[in-house]
Amino acid sequence: MHKTTAWPLALVYIALIVFASLFPFEGWRAQGISPVVFLVARIPPPYWTGFDVSINVLGYGPLGFLLALALLSTGWPRSAVPVAALVGTLLSLGMEYLQIYLPQRIPSNLDLLLNTTGALSGALLAALLEHLGALYRWNQVRNRWFVPDARGALVLLALWPWALLFPAAEPFGLGQGRERLEVVLLNALEGTPFLSWLPVRETELLPLSPAGELLCVALGLLVPCLLAYSVIGHAGRRVVFALATATMGVAVTALSAALSYGPTHAWEWLSVPVRAGLWVGVVLVTLALVLPRRACIVLLLLVLVIHLSLLNDAPTSAYFAQTLQAWEQGRFSRFFGIGQWLGWIWPYATLVYVLLRASRRELRS
């Protein structure tokens, strides 16, 4: 029996909702009014737009869908819709309650109503798909394509395109956070005796050479493909999945560039080293098609370590730092900006998953 991926995806989505609802997590203070005053405010509030209505409904729709899907898949068909809607309502109520302590956020009973509507709509959609047999057919496809213990890999693969949406200094270069982490730690420890504990680099980080950039791009493409190969045994299905992964990666990277610099610059990231790296990555992905699953896991562990080492030994440019600031503080901050955490955490979560898989003796090729 397959373990459903809906539960971990629902937990990830809850974390994203919390991030989007409470960003930027600063300025907390009591404002001298009741935290539940928004419940008795008039509907609609003085300031609201059609975008606010749609984003609140659509934002909680996937949560209701994933929760209902998880309950349907684990033997709770009758309670799936009401429990999913109730969880969405309680989560929204908690977020609106906490927003009263954030001067930059405005709690609203209309938001609560719309979020509840979204969660209920998503749950009803999951129940409808179950009634129509779509979920049963998906389970049949999953049984043919993936091994029974594929849940962790499928969750990571589903999150990979979203991690790429946040701009990276190098295409497919997820997890490049050493330089920024050093700055955060330096600011946090400044003026304390713990500052002397902070390791200091003896040399400055050097930019990647064209060959290093080529290698980073190739390995960045190889990582999700090896992850997929570790749960797919059939060579033909591996080919299909690899083609879909490469296409998705290029498309999302172009979308990220378009959102960052404008639609006319969507493909400017395709420099000569990057194009060469893509072709080298395709060759590596093709050569790995014949590897058994256990070998894919061991090779993935090695590739991840090399990729992260290369990326974190290189600095990011000042121009790229301005791009990040635009995403985090500008119009992307509440939505696409949350992808920065996926971009930083995804390769390390994958590394932990691979280590756990590699240590399992019962894994067979």
ABEGO torsion letter per residue (X at the ends): XBBBAAAAAAAAAAAAAAAAAAOAGBGBBBAGBBAAAAAABBOBBABBBAAAAAAAAAAAAAAAAAAAAAAAAAGBAAAAAAAAAAAAAAAAAAAAAAAAABAABBBBAAAAAAAAAAAAAAAAAAAAAAAAGAAAAAAAAAAAABBAAAAAAAAAAAAAAAAAABBBABBGBBGBAAAAAAAAAAAAABGBAAAAABBBBABBBBBBBAAAAAAAAAAAAAAAAAAAAAABABAAAAAAAAAAAAAAAAAAAAAAAAAAAEAAAAAAABBAAAAAAAAAAAAAAAAAAABBAAAAAAAAAAAAAAAAAAAAABBBBAAAAAAAAAAAABAAAABAAAAAAAAAAAAAAAAAAAAAAAABAABBX
